Amino acid sequence: MKVTLSIIKADVGGYVGHSDVHPAMLNRAREALAEAKEKGLIIDYCQAKCGDDIALIMTHTKGPDNEDIHRFAWDTFKSITEIAKELGQYGAGQDILTDAFSGNLRGMGPGFAEMEFEERKSEPVICFLADKTEPGSWNFPLYKMFADPFNTAGLVIDPTMHDGFRFEVHDLIEEKKIIFSCPEEIYDMLVFIGAPSRYVIKHVFRKDSDEPVAVTSTQRLFLMAGRYVGKDDPVMAVRCQSGLPAVGEVLEPFAFPYTVAGWMRGSHHGPFMPVGMDWDTPTRFDGPPRVVALGFQLKDGKLVGPRDMFADPSYDNARRRALDIADYYRQHGPFEPHRLPLDEMEYTTMPKVVEKLKDRFIPLSEKERDR
């Protein structure tokens, strides 16, 4: 059976501040999803969240970028926004950048990750939801899952994985893409994906077909809005087992709380902390950035789950290390590397400060230049 898995997310109001989602808003999302299933628009669904972001996880047979699916998500987020406004939630409608739906969600604010594939006899899928970070945050774990044999033993010992995978990388600034075949082009690819603020892994494919095995959301809000409107809080879906990384290999990269951009006001680096769904509400300096993992078994398009994959004590060390790293970064205050470099601050108040002070900068004298 060919099925489409869609994860569509948006921040349409925080409770309290940017830390959580009000129960009434989550209830509206569940009601809308139930109605869509009853009408036959979707096969199955799961309403989920991470921090102040609501995610609609859906299965259907309409393929990616389908107008009906995207319109449904848009209308749902618009209706939830009205509840957010009634309850005085912070940043109500933050990710709704326009009033009119235009065929799909591209450039409209909500983030989405979708892939269409032939469902296997057993189809384990993990949906990752993040808060207080950017799309490039998935670069490191996807590289580890599908290209690093120190993480994924199957790349060495599983004959069906030994040839590697293909990675589709997007340049979010110039709006271009390139496909790398790995392992033979790993070093070339790392030149780009090591700069996750610009180059983002969008898809991972099997080498023997065009079938996707992983997909991410790549929408960057500030590029769409032309101003800072919050970090992008990306989502990702990864298929597992039977010629693909095992569930444990897909989760293993998150045992290391690597550094990502985002955190407070979307302007700071911090550790990416894996947490169970009961701990997905960031409050310390609006963070630190965190990720939840919802595991499903797909059967005839139905989502059997979710299972809370990070609600496991084996990630306790990662969480402890993340807190130590958070302490280290916070002691830098407004200094880099805690604060993002200037080229990533252009959508904050930084340009206004530069403009205000530009006439106070004077050229160095020849004597000063020689010092």
Buried (B, 14 or more C-beta within 10 A) or exposed (E): EEBBBBBBBBBBBBBEEBBBBBEBBBEBBEEBBEEBBEEEBBBBBBBBBBBBBBBBBBBBEBBBBBEEBBBBBBEBBBBBBBBBEEEEBBBBBBBBBEEEBEEBBEEBBBBBBBBBBEBBEEBBBBBBBBBBBBBBBBBBBBBBBBBBBEBBBBBEEBEEBEBBBBBBBBBBEEEEBBEBBBBEBBEEBBEBBEEBBBBBBBBBBBEEEEEBBBBBBBBBBBEBBEEBBBBBBBBBBBBBBEBBBBBEBBBBBBEBBBBBBBBBBBBBBBBBBBBBBEBBBBEBBBBBBBBBBBBBEBBEBBBEBBBBBBBEEEBEEBBEBBBEBBEEBBEEEEEEEBBBEEEBBEBBEBEEEEEEEEEEEEEEEEEEEEE
